[in-house]
Amino acid sequence: MENFNWITVRSALTTVVLSFTLMLSTSCNKPEGENPEIEGVTGPVLNLIEDNMIISIVFDDLVLDGGLRFPIPEYERSFVEVGPDFDSGGTLMTVSVSLQDLFDDKLKMLDPQTLPGGRPLPGVAGGTLPATAFSIQDWGMEDFAFYLGPKLFGSFIPFKLGVPGAILTYRFYVDGKRMGNISLVGEDENGQNSGMFLILDVDQATEDYLRDVAEFYRY
């Protein structure tokens, strides 16, 4: 870890630029039950490991020499982790959210927030949910945000899209079952606050289903 160059990390993250045309044409032709394909990104993939909901995203063209784990504020048992991906040679970002945190009523009392930068949350009535937001300056990544409302959990993962003003929203599936929405959020009028917004249904039926999927893939 002592030779890890965070300047390289920040420079590399700014080059993860996605093609608007490819996103739109590929996603609109997707069969029911399949998630949109995003150029340069594999995922997000959702799974359950023990009592933690895991959201995994691989940035295929981003190469790091080391990694870091960062706790999510207010979420006592949850964290964000980034590091080299063994399979692709790119970079794996993992968001691990404890089910104990997801069903913690105290987190639903946080102040309501919009997307970073002030735009309404896509697909959410009223455009806000109780949230915690933070930045990881060492990654050059600002304004991660995690939202928790009645039966809803949302996460905003910041990265450069290169599609100013656009917000594209699609259904999000796990093993063919719809679990929520995924939105690709382009830069705002200031050229900032782009990324991926994933919102999930986290009621008891969803937890039971995720456990069934995790059990199936364990064998």
C-alpha positions in Angstrom: 0.0 0.0 0.0 2.9 2.4 0.6 3.5 2.7 -3.2 -0.1 3.4 -4.0 -0.5 6.7 -6.0 -3.7 8.5 -5.2 -2.9 11.1 -7.9 -3.1 8.3 -10.4 -6.5 7.2 -8.9 -7.9 10.7 -9.3 -6.6 11.0 -12.9 -7.9 7.6 -13.9 -11.4 8.2 -12.4 -11.9 11.3 -14.5 -11.3 9.3 -17.7 -14.2 6.9 -17.1 -16.5 8.4 -19.7 -19.5 6.6 -21.1 -21.1 6.9 -24.5 -24.7 8.4 -24.4 -25.6 6.9 -27.9 -24.5 3.4 -26.9 -26.3 3.5 -23.6 -29.5 4.6 -25.2 -29.5 2.2 -28.2 -28.4 -0.8 -26.2 -30.7 -0.2 -23.2 -33.9 0.4 -25.2 -33.5 -2.9 -27.0 -33.0 -4.9 -23.8 -35.5 -7.8 -23.2 -37.7 -7.7 -20.2 -35.8 -8.8 -17.1 -32.4 -7.7 -18.2 -30.4 -4.6 -17.0 -29.0 -1.9 -19.3 -25.4 -2.3 -20.5 -23.1 0.6 -19.7 -20.0 1.1 -21.7 -16.9 0.7 -19.6 -18.8 -0.5 -16.6 -19.8 -4.1 -15.5 -22.8 -4.1 -13.2 -24.1 -3.1 -10.8 -24.6 -6.6 -9.5 -26.7 -7.1 -6.3 -26.3 -10.1 -4.0 -26.6 -11.0 -0.3 -23.7 -12.4 1.7 -24.6 -13.4 5.2 -26.5 -10.3 6.5 -25.0 -7.8 4.1 -26.5 -6.5 0.8 -23.6 -6.2 -1.7 -23.7 -3.9 -4.7 -20.7 -4.5 -6.9 -19.5 -2.4 -9.9 -16.5 -3.0 -12.0 -14.9 -0.1 -13.9 -13.3 -2.1 -16.8 -10.7 0.5 -17.9 -9.7 1.9 -14.6 -6.5 0.2 -13.2 -5.4 0.8 -9.6 -2.4 -0.6 -7.7 -4.1 -0.8 -4.3 -7.4 -0.2 -2.5 -9.2 1.4 0.4 -12.3 0.7 2.6 -14.3 3.6 3.8 -17.2 3.5 6.4 -20.5 5.0 5.4 -21.4 7.7 7.9 -24.5 6.9 10.1 -24.5 3.3 8.8 -22.6 1.6 11.7 -22.0 -1.7 9.9 -21.7 -0.7 6.3 -18.8 0.5 4.0 -17.6 1.4 0.5 -14.5 -0.4 -0.8 -12.5 0.1 -4.0 -9.5 -2.0 -5.3 -8.1 -4.0 -8.2 -10.5 -6.5 -9.8 -8.9 -9.9 -10.2 -11.0 -11.1 -13.1 -11.0 -8.0 -15.4 -7.9 -6.2 -14.5 -10.0 -3.1 -13.9 -11.3 -1.7 -10.6 -13.9 -3.2 -8.3 -16.1 -0.9 -6.2 -18.2 -2.7 -3.6 -20.9 -1.1 -1.4 -21.7 -3.4 1.5 -24.8 -2.4 3.4 -25.8 -4.3 6.5 -29.4 -5.5 6.7 -29.3 -4.3 10.3 -28.6 -0.8 9.0 -31.3 -1.1 6.3 -34.0 -1.8 8.9 -32.7 0.7 11.4 -35.5 3.2 12.0 -33.1 5.9 13.2 -31.6 6.2 9.7 -35.1 7.0 8.4 -35.0 10.1 10.6 -32.1 11.7 8.7 -32.7 15.0 6.9 -34.3 14.5 3.4 -31.9 15.1 0.5 -32.0 15.3 -3.3 -29.4 14.1 -5.6 -26.0 15.7 -5.0 -26.2 19.2 -6.6 -29.9 19.6 -5.9 -31.8 17.7 -8.7 -34.8 15.6 -7.5 -34.3 11.9 -7.0 -35.6 10.2 -10.2 -38.5 7.8 -9.6 -39.1 9.1 -6.1 -42.3 10.9 -5.2 -41.3 14.3 -3.8 -37.8 13.9 -5.1 -36.1 13.4 -1.7 -35.4 10.7 0.9 -33.6 10.7 4.3 -30.0 10.5 3.4 -26.3 10.7 4.4 -23.8 12.1 2.0 -20.0 12.2 2.0 -16.9 12.5 -0.2 -13.7 10.4 -0.4 -11.2 13.1 -1.4 -8.4 10.6 -1.8 -10.3 9.1 -4.7 -11.1 12.4 -6.2 -14.8 11.2 -5.8 -17.2 13.7 -4.3 -20.8 13.3 -3.1 -21.5 9.6 -2.5 -25.0 9.5 -1.0 -27.1 6.8 0.6 -30.9 7.1 1.0 -33.3 5.2 3.2 -37.0 5.6 3.3 -40.0 3.3 4.0 -39.3 0.2 2.0 -36.7 2.0 -0.2 -32.9 2.1 -0.2 -31.0 4.3 -2.7 -27.3 4.8 -3.5 -25.7 7.5 -5.6 -22.2 6.4 -6.9 -20.4 9.4 -8.5 -18.4 9.0 -11.7 -18.0 11.0 -14.9 -20.6 10.2 -17.6 -20.0 12.8 -20.3 -23.7 13.3 -21.0 -24.6 16.8 -19.6 -28.1 17.3 -18.5 -29.3 13.8 -19.2 -31.0 11.5 -16.7 -31.9 8.0 -18.1 -33.9 5.7 -15.8 -34.4 1.9 -16.3 -35.9 -1.0 -14.4 -33.3 -2.9 -12.3 -33.5 -6.7 -12.1 -31.9 -9.4 -10.0 -32.0 -12.9 -11.5 -34.9 -11.7 -13.7 -37.0 -10.2 -10.9 -37.5 -6.5 -10.8 -36.0 -5.0 -7.6 -36.0 -1.3 -8.3 -34.7 1.3 -10.8 -31.3 2.4 -12.0 -30.7 5.9 -13.3 -27.7 7.2 -15.2 -27.3 10.9 -14.1 -25.4 13.2 -16.4 -23.5 16.3 -15.4 -25.6 19.3 -14.1 -25.3 22.9 -15.4 -22.0 23.3 -13.6 -20.5 20.2 -15.2 -20.7 18.3 -11.9 -22.7 15.7 -9.9 -22.9 12.9 -12.5 -23.0 9.2 -11.6 -25.3 6.2 -11.1 -28.4 6.3 -8.8 -29.7 2.9 -7.8 -33.0 2.6 -5.8 -34.2 -0.7 -4.4 -37.3 -2.1 -2.8 -36.1 -3.3 0.6 -39.3 -4.8 2.1 -39.3 -8.2 3.7 -40.3 -10.0 0.5 -37.1 -8.5 -1.2 -34.9 -9.6 1.7 -36.4 -13.1 1.5 -35.8 -13.2 -2.3 -32.2 -12.0 -1.9 -31.5 -14.7 0.6 -32.9 -17.3 -1.8 -30.7 -16.1 -4.6 -27.6 -16.1 -2.4 -28.4 -19.6 -1.2 -28.9 -20.8 -4.8 -25.5 -19.4 -6.0 -23.7 -20.8 -3.0 -24.0 -24.3 -4.4 
